[in-house]
Amino acid sequence: MVHSISLWSVVLVAVCSLMTAVESKEVVCYYGTWATYRQGNGKFATEDIDPFLCTQLNYAFFDIKPDGSISITDDYLALPSGLNAIGKFYELKQTKPGPEDDCRDWWLERRNAVSFLQQHRFDGMDIDWEYPRPEDKSNFVLFLRELANAFAPYNYLLTIAVAASESAANEAYDISAISGIVNYINLMTYDMHGNYGVTRHQAPINQGPSSIDDSSYKQQLNVEAVVKYWLSRGAPASKLTLGIPLYGRTFRLSNPSFDGVGAPVSGVGSPGRYTQEAGSLGYNEICEAAFPRKYFDSAQIAAYASGNGEWVSYDSVDVVNQKCNVIAKYGLGGGMVWSIEQDDFRGICGPKFTLLSTLNRCVNNNGPAPATTTTRATAAPTTRAPTTTTKAAASGSGSFVCTRDGYFRDPYDCNKYYRCYSGYKYSFNCPTGLYFNEDYVTCDWPYNVRC
């Protein structure tokens, strides 16, 4: 029996599994069903889902009543008497049949959970508790174990969405215990920007320079740190899916002339025309807005853009490709996106489902993502001028000396590179097995680099 637990922040996500007969990495797709009510090109109904791009589709959200039973939050949207979103969600499995058919949900009394999944023909549940208190850490394990035991006779999937950073995860989860219970752990490796009065990336791969990540806590807020932490705590790599945001976090610049990472801000950015949420823009809103200045931060491996006093940190195609490299490097189970209705699903700015299609393609690529030919300009912390990528000379002693601003590979260590800015030198290392490519100002596979 699970002891008393506060359920105010617990929601359920129903999931359909769309796995094919070919073994592949997971592409877990969350679908925010409220997008049905958006206007114009932002309106996204169940019929707009492309089931061939995902291995798991997560229907968000259901709620839990005080008695532990599941509650449908929007009857008109979900049921046949209205828009029948649940029924249409199930029909997607018939479009893309596979050896397993499953959809999932979460936190409730066990028998009620099984009954709900059977009634609506879901294949399992995803638990999204934001977030267990320290005193609930052991209760969460007990709950998951009981739910997994109830699901076992039906082969239902049980997955969880988790706070990613070390500080949050250490308080909330017994990682080794839950890893032995659930099928997959969806790492929410986004919304890591914080509120520090300056612009910051929300989902960077690498740690920033000491001027940006100036505390041990801030140094946890990147993909590399998150993955290494969860693996060190006993989570099997094959059960971890890397969260990739299909939206950006926005700020209002204090001075539009200063738009680099670490620039002062006066608050969050304006709401988007579709999502209508201050401080956030869907990728479709970002691409349609046509920000006049777009940058690729090759040090932290993240994208950002600015214009009209607004600033946004987001994942571009290049960033998604690099995150596939992280998935391959650590042998993770795949990628996860929040959420598909925020992608460029209509193909207004490029291919339909630009970012999701990129993930679907690169996550199962046997080799690394190819280097693109797009010019990548990286902004310095307080200027919009792109840096130069010409080589700088090393001193006779072998110690690298900055002679001008830019990014430069170490002349003796291909994995190491430097960022030179205003007379200061910042040292970085590429992930293991990668070399710094000065032509594209990014970490790359050795066969793409002359070194």
N, C-alpha and C positions, 0 to 999 in steps of 0.2 A: 504494500500500500504506500502510495506517495504521500508525504506529509503536506500540510497546508502550505500553499504557495500563492503569492500574489499574481494574478493573471491580467492585470491591467494593461500590460505592454506585450501580451502574447497574442499573436495572430496566426492564422493557418493559411497555408498556401497549397492549393491542389495542383498536382503535377501529372502530366501525361508523358509517358516514356515513348520515344519515337526511335528507339535504337534499331539499326538495320542489322542484317546478317553479317556484315563486314565489321570486324573489330576496329574500334576507333576511339579517339579521345572524346570525352563528354563536351557538349556545348549546351549548357544549361541556360534556358531563356525564361526570364521572368516577364510576365505580361501584366501591366497595370490596367485592369479592365475598365477603370473610370475614363480612360482615353476615348471610349465610345461616345462620350458626351462633349468632346472637344469640337471646335468649329473649324471649318475650312479644311486646309491640307493637314491639320493636326488631328483630325478625327480618325481614330483607329479602332475598327471593329474586329471581332473574331475572324471574319472572313478575310481580313488583311494579313493574317499570319501566314508565313511561308514555312510549313512544317519540315521542309527538306533542309532547312538551315540549322535545325536544333535536334539534339538527341533527347532532351527533356524540356517539356513546356510546363511552366509553373503559373497556375491561375491565381492571381493575387487580388483580394484576400478573402478569407473567411474569418469569422470571429468565434469566440468561445463564451458561452453563457456561464453565470456563476455556478450552475449545477454540472458543468463539464460537458454539456452538449454543444454541438456545432451550430452556429448561426450563419445563415446566408445574409450578408450585409445589404444586398440590393436585389430583392426578389424580381423586380421588373427586368433588370438586366440579365439575371441568371436563369430564370425559369421559363418553361415553354409558354406560360401565359403572357410573357413579355417578349424580350429579345432572344431568349433561349441561348445565352452565351455558353452555359455549361454543356448543353446538348451539342452545340456546334464545335465546342472544344473537343468533345469526344470524337466527333466525326473526322477530325484532323488525323486521328490514328488510322482511320480507314483509307485516307489519302496516301499515307506513308506506312504501310504495314511492316512489321518486323517480328522477330521471334518473341519479343516481350511487348506487352501492352500494359502500361501502368501510368497512373496519375496520382498525385499525392496531396495531402492535407496535414492539419496539425493541432495540437494540445487539447486533450479532452479525455473523457472517460473512454476506456479501451473499446468496449463493445459498441459504444456510440460511434467511435471513429471507424471501425470496420463496417458498420451498417451504412454510414454516410458514403464511404468509398464504394461500397457495393451498389447503393441506390443510384449514385451519379456516375458510376462506371469509371471512377478515377483509379489510378494505379499505385497511389501511395501518398505520403505526406511530407511536407517540408516545414520544419519548425522555425519560426522567426520570432524569437523572444528577445526583445531589445530593452534591457539585457538582464540576465540573472544576477541577483545580488550575491555577495560572497556567502551569505548564510543559505542560499539556495543551490549552491554548487553541487552538493551531494544529492539533493532532491532531484535536480535536473537529470543526473545519471540514473536514478531510480525510475524516474518517469520514462525516460527513453528506453530503458531496458524492458519495462512492462509493455510499452507500446510496440517495441520490436517483437516481443514474444507473441503479442496478439496478431501481429501482421504476418508472422512466419508461415502459418498454414496456407496463406493466400499469396505468398511471394510478393507482398506489397513492399515498395521502396520506402525507406525512412531516411530523410536527409535533414540537415540543419543549415541555417544561415547564421554566421557568427561574426561578432566583433573581431576585427583582424589584429589590431596592434597588441603588442606584448602587455602593456599596462592594463588594457581593458580585458583581454583574454585571460590573463593570470588571475584576475578577481572573479571572473564569471564561470570558468570552465575547468573541469578535470579532463584535460585534453586526452591523456592516455586512456582513460575510462570510456569516454564517449566515442573515441575513435574505434574501439572494439565493438561498438553497438550499431552505429549508423552506416548507411551505404556510402554517403558522400557528405563532405563538409564544404559548404560554399563560403569561401573567405570574402568578406565584404571589404576588399582592398580599394576603397574609395571614401570620399568625405574625410580625408585625412589632412585637410588644409588648416583647420583650426581657426581661431579668432584672435589674431595677434596684431591687428591694426595695419597689416601689410599684405600684399599679394603673396599667395603661396599655391603650389600645385596641390590638387586634391588627390591625385593617384600616381605619383612619380614612381619610377622603378628604382632609382638610386637615391641615396641620401644627398642632401644639398650641402653646399659649402658651410663653413662654420659661421659665416655671417647670416645665414638663413636658418640652419638647424643648429642653434646655439645652446641646446640642452639635451640631456640624455633622452628625455621624452620625445622631443621633436625628431631625434635621430631614429626613432622607432617607426616614424610615419612614412614608410616607403615599402614598396613591394618586396624588395630583397630582404629587408629586415623582418617583415612579416612571415615570409615563407621559411626563412631560416629558423625563426622562433618556433613555429608550429611543428616543423620537422624535429627540432631539438627536444620537444616535449612529447614525442612519441607518436605523432600523427603520421600514418602511412602516406607517402607521397601520392600513391594511386587513388587515395580517397579525397584528396584536396583539389578543389576547383578554384581557379584564380578569378576573382571578381574584376570585371572590366566595365566601367561606367559608359553608358551611351548618352551621357549628358555632361554638362560642365558646371562648375561652381564659379560664381561671378562676384565681382567687387566693383565699387564705384571709386575711381581714382581720385585722390586728393588734388593731384596736379596731372592732367592728361599728358604733359610733356615727359613725365617719368612713369614709364609703363613696363619696366622689367620686373623680374621676380624679386620680391622684397620692397616694391614701391609702396609708399604710404597710401592708405585708403580711408575713405570717409564713411564706408558702410558697404552693404551688399548691393549687388547689381539690380537693375530693374527687371520686373517680371517679363517672361517671354509671351509672345502673342498666342501661343497654344497652351503651354503648361501653366501660365499665370502664377508662377511662384517666384517671389523675390529671392535673389541669390542663386538661381538655378536656371539653366537653359538646356533644352534637349539638343542633341546633335543636329536634328533637323532645323531647329531655330538658329543655331550657330551658323550653319552653312548658308541658310537663307539670308541671314543678317549681313553676310558679306563684309565681315570686319576688314578694314583697310590694311591692318598690320597683323600678320600671322607669323609666329615664331616656333622653332623647334629647339627645345633646350636639350642639347646632346649630353650635358653633364648628368642631369637627373632623368633624362629620357622622358620627356613630357612635352605637350604642346600648349601654347597659349596664344591669345589674340587680344587686340585692343582697338578701340575706336569710340569716338564721341564720349570720352570719359569713362567708358565701360571696359572691364577687363575680365577675361574668362580663361580658366584652366580646364582643359578637356583632353580626351584621347583621340588622336588623329589616326589615319590608316597606318602611318609609320609607327606610331606608338603601339597599336594593336599587334603589328608584326613583331615588334621587339618583345612584347609580352608573350607571344607564342614562343619566342626563343627562351624566355624564362621557364615556361611550362615544360619545354623540351629539356632544358638544362637540369631541372630538378626531378624530371620524370613524374610531373603532376598528372592528376586524372583528367584534366582538361580545363576549359574556361567557363565562366559564368557571366552573364550580362544582366545588368539592371539599367534599363528595361527596353524591350524591343520596340515599343510604340514611340520611343524618343529617337530612334535611328532615322536616317533619311529613307524611310520605307517607301516613299513614292518615287524616289529617284529624281528629285528636283535638281539636286546639285551634282549628281553622278549616278553610278549604278544603284539600283534599288537595294535597300538594307546595306548601305555602304560598309559600316563597321562590322555588323554581324556576318556578312558575307566574307569579309576579310578574316575574321576569327575562324569561321567554318573551314576556310581554305588552308590557312596557315597552321592551325592547331594540329592537323594531321599530316603536315608536310614532312617528309622524311629527312629533308635537309633544312637549312636555315632560310629565313625569309630573304629573298634577293635584295641587294642594294638598289634603291630607286635612283632615278636620274634627276629627281626634283631637287632644286637648290634649297638647302636648308640654312636659314640664317638664324643665328642665336643672338638674342639681345643681351647686352650687358645690364647689370642691375638697375642703372638709372638712365639709360639712353636707348633710343630706338635704332641706332646705327648698327648694322650687322657687322660681325667680327670678320677679320681676315683669316684665311686658312693657309697662308704661305708659311713655310718652315722657318723656324727661328734657330739660331746656332746655339750649340752647347759650349760651355767654357772648356778650356783645356783640361781642367781637373775632372771632367765628367759630370759635374753638377749643372743642371739645366738653369739657364739664366733667361729671364723674360726681357726681350728687347722691344716688344710691341704688344698691343692687345690681341687676343685671339686664343684659339685652342691648338695645342701642339703635342705631338707624340714624343715620348721620351726617346732620345736617340739610341739608347742601349736596351730598353725594355719596351717591347711592342704593346704590352698589356697596359702600360702606364701612360698617362697623359696629363697635361697641365692646362689650366685656364689662367691666362694672364690678363689682368685688368688694372689699369691705373697704377702700375708699378708693383702690384701684389701678385703673388703666384699661389694658385690653389692646386693641390695634387689630387689625382683621382686614379682609380684602377678600374678597368673594364671587368665584367664578370669573367669568371674562370673560363679559359678556352677561347676568349675573344681578343681581338687586337683593335687598337684605335685607328680608325680610317680617317686620315686628315682630309681626303678629298670630299667626304660626305659628312665630316664632323660628327661621327658617331662610332660606337663600338660595333664591330663587324666580325664576320667569320674570317679566319686567316687566309683562305683562298681568295678573298676579295681585297686583300691588303698587300701592298708592296712594302715589305719590312725586312 
